[in-house]
């Protein structure tokens, strides 16, 4: 008789513990176009939320963080999204002008107003601005023109003597 009571207790505890379990699936994807981004630009990423056990619309708090590999926070943003069983959307965060070049991580945290909490991440590169390259090419070209102009001036003054 005692094994029946034990079985009933175990069965009931399993049923009540399942209520706290979450079947939320969260993924973050960085489109190929945005794997390399410059400081000051918008960094776009795609978030896919699958929440099959959710029978109705539910507000989820989204927190976005950009971190260095050393776990230093350089940017963050928050949003509120209404989700039913699944949702996919694109969002962005602005990379600060002070960000140096290198590897960075985007962390996405999803929370509700109860016990749900999920976190995922992805990586991307911060690269030099393309306008910086154009400035460098301009100054190299200007230096070459001035150098050649100086050589021509020297040659013309030698011929006059």
C-alpha positions, 0 to 999 in steps of 0.5 A: 500500500505504501508504494501506491501512495509513493507513486501518487505523490511522485505522479502529482509532483511531476504534474505540478513541476511541469507547469514551471517548465518552459518550451521557449526556443530563441535564436539570433541570426546576423544576416551576412550583410551585417557580419562586418559593421563600422562604428556609428552604424546600425547593426541589424540582427534577426530574432526568432522566438518559438513558444508553442506552449503559449496559447495567447499573446504574451508580452516578452521583454527583449534586452540587447547587449553588445559586448567585447570578448572580455565581457565589457558592455559597449551598448544596450537596448530594450524592447517589448514584443508581443508573441503568440506561438512564434515570431520572427523579426529584425531589430537593430542597435547602434554601434558606438563611435568609440568602438574599436575594430575587432570581434564583438558579441550580441546577447539577446535576453528574453524575459516575461513578467513571471519566471521565463528567462532565456538568453542567446548570442552571436558574434560579428566584426567591427571594421574600419569605416569605408570613408576612412579608406577613401580619406587615406586614398585621397591623401596618398593621391594628393601626396603623389601629385605634390611629389611629381609636381615638385620633381617637375618644378625642380627639372624645369628650374634646372633647364632654365639655368 
